[in-house]
Amino acid sequence: MLDLTNAAPRAVNNLVRPDKAFKVFAAPLYDHAGHKIDERVVRGVYRDDTNEVIATCGAAFKPVQHYQALDPVLDYFEGAGYAIEERKPTRHGLYDLAGKKGVFLTTGFAKNGAVMRTDIITGDFIQPTGSTGYLDKGPDTMLFKISVLNSHDGSLAVHINTSYERLICMNGMTRPSFKAGVYGKHTQNFSIEAMKRQIDNALSAMEADADTFGLWATTRLSQDKAAEVLKKTIAKQKARGQEPSFSERFVTAILDRFAREDQTVWGLYQAVTWWQTHAETKANSNALTTLINRENRVAQMLRTEEWKALAA
């Protein structure tokens, strides 16, 4: 176990990331009268560049800086010979990236820097047998993606998610396994080597993912059966009075999208991941935290017995 509390940020391939390199520190809070609040009750999490309080924490909180969570992942790919580029992914750019030893990296923040997400899309790709792009009818190409997440407000442990980016529509495609591994809380040190092993495992599982997606692509699915599964999984909600135990609006929206896809399990999966990636967010909602929550909901759906039974 390595303690990175005092580690300094560095540049990878001469990349300079000042927005990711700010530090946070835990310090006392004061009330309106200037009285110090008991640190055993609560402390403030401050940004060192602005001195703003961006979160609160308990006495045991030990911040993992955003760059400390990200740099080991970049080390992994740099060490494996990948060219790392900070670049917003576009369909044209990803087509050029596919099959090459390269990485596109983008970072987003929420809650004034309290939450960070960095998406890393590599040139590694799969083309599941039987799946086609709905626009050009060519093979569906999906690039491997890792998301590094960290927070200073207790909303997220330091962890990585593994998924894919579908070229034809730029859907973020949550994998059935989803998390490559949660590797650290903010009250303890985390293992960099264990995290790197998880990346190895995720890359090694790509062929198995292609087989799973191929099975979904060749398994027919009716609108009625799709609606039944949605109501029991991702659209499920607590019943209130006379209201149904699922979101009718959500089911209607997903079925409308499903109608544009192949009528297969793969098509329903694409409809759900389209919502995950592209559907509008509610007013006053943060796009980053909304995406994280949607990905979790899709991952939960994929782990249900109802979903697994579709292509059993």
C-alpha positions as CSV (number, residue, x, y, z in Angstrom):
1,M,0.0,0.0,0.0
2,L,1.4,3.4,-1.0
3,D,0.7,6.7,0.7
4,L,0.5,9.4,-1.9
5,T,-0.7,12.2,0.5
6,N,2.3,14.4,-0.3
7,A,3.0,13.3,-3.9
8,A,3.4,16.0,-6.4
9,P,1.5,16.2,-9.8
10,R,3.5,15.5,-12.9
11,A,3.0,15.9,-16.6
12,V,2.6,12.8,-18.8
13,N,4.0,13.1,-22.3
14,N,4.6,16.8,-21.6
15,L,0.9,17.3,-20.9
16,V,0.3,20.1,-18.4
17,R,-2.9,19.6,-16.4
18,P,-3.2,22.6,-14.0
19,D,-7.0,22.2,-13.6
20,K,-6.4,18.7,-12.3
21,A,-3.4,19.5,-10.2
22,F,-5.0,21.8,-7.6
23,K,-4.8,20.3,-4.1
24,V,-7.3,20.1,-1.3
25,F,-6.7,20.1,2.4
26,A,-8.9,19.5,5.4
27,A,-9.0,22.3,8.0
28,P,-11.3,23.7,10.7
29,L,-14.6,25.4,9.9
30,Y,-15.8,28.6,11.6
31,D,-19.3,29.8,12.3
32,H,-20.7,33.2,11.5
33,A,-19.4,34.6,14.7
34,G,-15.9,33.4,13.9
35,H,-15.9,30.6,16.5
36,K,-14.1,27.4,15.5
37,I,-16.3,24.4,15.1
38,D,-15.2,21.2,16.8
39,E,-13.1,19.2,14.3
40,R,-14.4,16.0,15.8
41,V,-17.8,17.0,14.5
42,V,-16.9,18.4,11.1
43,R,-14.1,19.9,9.1
44,G,-14.0,21.8,5.8
45,V,-12.3,20.6,2.6
46,Y,-10.6,23.6,1.0
47,R,-9.1,24.2,-2.4
48,D,-5.5,25.4,-2.1
49,D,-5.8,27.7,-5.2
50,T,-8.9,29.6,-4.2
51,N,-9.2,28.8,-0.5
52,E,-12.8,28.0,-1.0
53,V,-14.7,25.3,1.0
54,I,-15.9,22.8,-1.5
55,A,-17.1,20.1,0.9
56,T,-17.2,19.0,4.5
57,C,-15.6,15.9,6.0
58,G,-15.1,14.0,9.2
59,A,-12.1,13.7,11.4
60,A,-10.7,10.6,9.6
61,F,-10.9,12.0,6.1
62,K,-7.6,11.9,4.2
63,P,-7.9,13.5,0.7
64,V,-6.8,11.6,-2.3
65,Q,-5.9,14.4,-4.8
66,H,-7.5,14.2,-8.2
67,Y,-4.1,13.9,-10.0
68,Q,-3.1,11.1,-7.6
69,A,-6.0,9.1,-8.8
70,L,-5.3,9.9,-12.5
71,D,-1.6,9.7,-12.8
72,P,-1.2,6.0,-12.1
73,V,-3.6,5.2,-14.9
74,L,-1.7,7.4,-17.3
75,D,1.5,5.7,-16.1
76,Y,0.0,2.4,-17.0
77,F,-0.8,3.4,-20.6
78,E,2.4,5.4,-21.1
79,G,4.4,2.4,-19.9
80,A,2.5,0.2,-22.4
81,G,3.5,2.4,-25.3
82,Y,0.3,4.4,-25.8
83,A,0.5,8.0,-27.1
84,I,-1.6,10.1,-24.7
85,E,-3.5,13.1,-26.0
86,E,-5.9,15.5,-24.2
87,R,-8.6,15.7,-26.8
88,K,-12.4,15.7,-26.9
89,P,-13.5,12.6,-28.7
90,T,-15.4,13.0,-32.0
91,R,-16.6,10.2,-34.3
92,H,-14.0,11.1,-36.9
93,G,-11.2,11.2,-34.4
94,L,-12.2,7.9,-32.9
95,Y,-12.3,6.2,-36.3
96,D,-8.7,7.4,-36.7
97,L,-7.8,6.2,-33.2
98,A,-9.2,2.6,-33.6
99,G,-6.5,0.0,-33.9
100,K,-3.7,2.4,-32.9
101,K,-1.7,2.5,-29.8
102,G,-3.2,5.8,-28.6
103,V,-5.4,7.3,-25.9
104,F,-7.8,10.3,-25.9
105,L,-8.2,11.9,-22.5
106,T,-11.0,14.3,-21.3
107,T,-11.7,15.5,-17.8
108,G,-14.8,17.0,-16.2
109,F,-15.5,18.5,-12.8
110,A,-18.6,19.0,-10.7
111,K,-19.4,20.8,-7.4
112,N,-16.6,23.3,-7.8
113,G,-14.0,20.6,-8.2
114,A,-15.2,18.3,-5.4
115,V,-16.0,15.6,-8.0
116,M,-13.7,14.6,-10.9
117,R,-14.2,12.3,-13.8
118,T,-11.6,11.6,-16.5
119,D,-12.5,9.5,-19.5
120,I,-9.7,7.6,-21.3
121,I,-10.6,6.1,-24.6
122,T,-8.0,3.8,-26.2
123,G,-7.5,2.5,-29.7
124,D,-8.3,-1.1,-28.5
125,F,-11.7,-2.1,-30.0
126,I,-14.1,-5.0,-30.4
127,Q,-16.6,-5.7,-33.2
128,P,-19.2,-8.2,-31.9
129,T,-20.4,-10.8,-34.4
130,G,-23.9,-10.1,-35.5
131,S,-24.1,-6.5,-34.4
132,T,-24.3,-3.7,-37.0
133,G,-24.4,0.0,-37.0
134,Y,-28.0,1.2,-37.6
135,L,-26.9,3.9,-40.0
136,D,-24.4,2.3,-42.3
137,K,-25.1,-1.4,-41.5
138,G,-21.4,-2.0,-41.1
139,P,-19.9,-3.8,-38.2
140,D,-20.4,-2.1,-34.8
141,T,-17.1,-0.9,-33.6
142,M,-16.6,-0.2,-29.8
143,L,-13.5,1.3,-28.3
144,F,-12.3,0.5,-24.8
145,K,-12.8,3.2,-22.2
146,I,-11.7,3.7,-18.6
147,S,-13.2,6.4,-16.4
148,V,-11.3,7.5,-13.4
149,L,-13.5,9.0,-10.6
150,N,-12.7,10.7,-7.4
151,S,-14.4,13.0,-5.0
152,H,-13.7,15.2,-2.0
153,D,-17.3,15.3,-0.7
154,G,-17.8,11.7,0.1
155,S,-20.0,11.0,-2.8
156,L,-17.5,8.7,-4.6
157,A,-14.7,6.5,-3.5
158,V,-11.6,6.5,-5.7
159,H,-12.4,4.0,-8.4
160,I,-12.3,3.2,-12.1
161,N,-15.1,2.1,-14.4
162,T,-14.5,0.2,-17.6
163,S,-16.8,0.5,-20.6
164,Y,-16.8,1.1,-24.3
165,E,-17.5,4.0,-26.7
166,R,-19.7,3.0,-29.7
167,L,-18.5,4.8,-32.8
168,I,-21.7,4.9,-34.8
169,C,-23.6,7.0,-32.2
170,M,-21.0,7.9,-29.5
171,N,-22.9,6.0,-26.9
172,G,-21.0,5.3,-23.7
173,M,-21.6,1.5,-23.3
174,T,-21.6,0.3,-19.7
175,R,-20.2,-3.2,-19.5
176,P,-22.0,-6.0,-17.6
177,S,-19.0,-6.1,-15.2
178,F,-18.8,-2.3,-15.2
179,K,-16.5,-1.5,-12.3
180,A,-12.9,-2.7,-12.9
181,G,-12.5,-2.3,-9.1
182,V,-13.0,0.2,-6.3
183,Y,-9.5,0.6,-5.0
184,G,-9.6,3.2,-2.3
185,K,-11.6,5.1,0.3
186,H,-10.6,8.5,1.6
187,T,-9.9,7.2,5.1
188,Q,-7.1,4.8,4.0
189,N,-4.4,4.4,1.5
190,F,-5.0,2.7,-1.8
191,S,-3.0,0.2,-3.9
192,I,-1.8,1.4,-7.2
193,E,-0.5,-2.0,-8.3
194,A,-3.9,-3.5,-7.6
195,M,-5.6,-0.9,-9.7
196,K,-3.2,-1.6,-12.6
197,R,-4.0,-5.3,-12.3
198,Q,-7.7,-4.4,-12.7
199,I,-7.0,-2.6,-15.9
200,D,-5.1,-5.7,-17.2
201,N,-8.1,-7.8,-16.3
202,A,-10.5,-5.5,-18.0
203,L,-8.5,-5.4,-21.2
204,S,-8.2,-9.2,-21.1
205,A,-12.0,-9.5,-20.8
206,M,-12.7,-7.7,-24.1
207,E,-13.1,-10.9,-26.1
208,A,-15.6,-12.3,-23.6
209,D,-17.5,-9.0,-23.8
210,A,-17.6,-9.3,-27.6
211,D,-19.1,-12.8,-27.2
212,T,-21.7,-11.5,-24.8
213,F,-22.6,-8.6,-27.1
214,G,-22.7,-10.9,-30.1
215,L,-25.2,-13.1,-28.3
216,W,-27.4,-10.1,-27.5
217,A,-27.2,-9.0,-31.1
218,T,-28.6,-12.4,-32.4
219,T,-31.3,-12.8,-29.7
220,R,-34.7,-11.4,-30.9
221,L,-36.8,-9.3,-28.5
222,S,-40.3,-8.0,-28.8
223,Q,-41.5,-4.6,-27.8
224,D,-43.8,-6.2,-25.2
225,K,-41.0,-8.2,-23.6
226,A,-38.7,-5.2,-23.6
227,A,-41.3,-3.2,-21.8
228,E,-41.8,-5.9,-19.2
229,V,-38.1,-6.0,-18.4
230,L,-37.8,-2.3,-18.2
231,K,-40.7,-2.0,-15.8
232,K,-39.1,-4.6,-13.5
233,T,-35.5,-3.2,-13.6
234,I,-34.3,0.3,-14.6
235,A,-37.8,1.9,-14.7
236,K,-38.8,0.5,-11.4
237,Q,-39.8,3.0,-8.7
238,K,-41.7,3.0,-5.4
239,A,-45.4,2.9,-5.9
240,R,-47.2,6.0,-4.6
241,G,-50.9,5.8,-4.1
242,Q,-52.5,5.0,-7.4
243,E,-49.3,5.5,-9.4
244,P,-47.7,2.5,-11.0
245,S,-44.5,1.0,-9.6
246,F,-42.5,2.1,-12.7
247,S,-41.9,5.3,-14.6
248,E,-44.3,5.2,-17.6
249,R,-42.6,8.2,-19.2
250,F,-39.2,6.5,-19.0
251,V,-40.5,3.2,-20.5
252,T,-42.2,5.1,-23.3
253,A,-39.0,7.0,-24.1
254,I,-36.8,3.9,-24.1
255,L,-39.3,1.9,-26.3
256,D,-39.4,4.8,-28.8
257,R,-35.7,4.6,-29.1
258,F,-35.7,0.8,-29.2
259,A,-38.0,1.0,-32.2
260,R,-35.2,2.6,-34.2
261,E,-32.8,-0.2,-33.3
262,D,-32.6,-3.8,-34.3
263,Q,-35.4,-5.7,-32.4
264,T,-32.9,-7.7,-30.3
265,V,-31.5,-7.6,-26.8
266,W,-28.6,-5.6,-28.3
267,G,-31.1,-3.1,-29.7
268,L,-32.6,-2.6,-26.2
269,Y,-29.2,-2.3,-24.7
270,Q,-28.4,0.5,-27.2
271,A,-31.6,2.3,-26.4
272,V,-30.8,2.3,-22.7
273,T,-27.2,3.4,-23.2
274,W,-28.4,6.1,-25.6
275,W,-30.5,7.5,-22.7
276,Q,-27.5,7.1,-20.4
277,T,-25.3,9.2,-22.7
278,H,-27.5,11.6,-24.6
279,A,-30.9,12.2,-23.0
280,E,-31.4,15.7,-21.6
281,T,-30.8,16.4,-18.0
282,K,-33.3,18.0,-15.6
283,A,-33.1,21.7,-15.0
284,N,-30.5,22.6,-12.4
285,S,-28.9,19.1,-12.6
286,N,-25.2,18.7,-13.1
287,A,-24.4,16.8,-16.3
288,L,-21.4,15.0,-14.8
289,T,-23.2,13.7,-11.7
290,T,-26.3,12.8,-13.8
291,L,-24.1,10.7,-16.1
292,I,-22.5,8.9,-13.2
293,N,-25.9,8.1,-11.7
294,R,-27.3,6.9,-15.0
295,E,-24.3,4.6,-15.6
296,N,-24.9,3.1,-12.2
297,R,-28.6,2.5,-13.0
298,V,-27.7,0.8,-16.3
299,A,-25.0,-1.4,-14.5
300,Q,-27.6,-2.4,-11.9
301,M,-30.1,-3.4,-14.7
302,L,-27.5,-5.5,-16.5
303,R,-26.9,-7.5,-13.2
304,T,-30.6,-8.3,-12.7
305,E,-31.9,-11.8,-13.3
306,E,-34.6,-10.3,-15.6
307,W,-31.9,-8.9,-18.0
308,K,-29.7,-12.0,-17.8
309,A,-32.7,-14.2,-18.7
310,L,-33.2,-12.4,-22.0
311,A,-30.3,-14.1,-23.7
312,A,-30.0,-17.2,-21.4
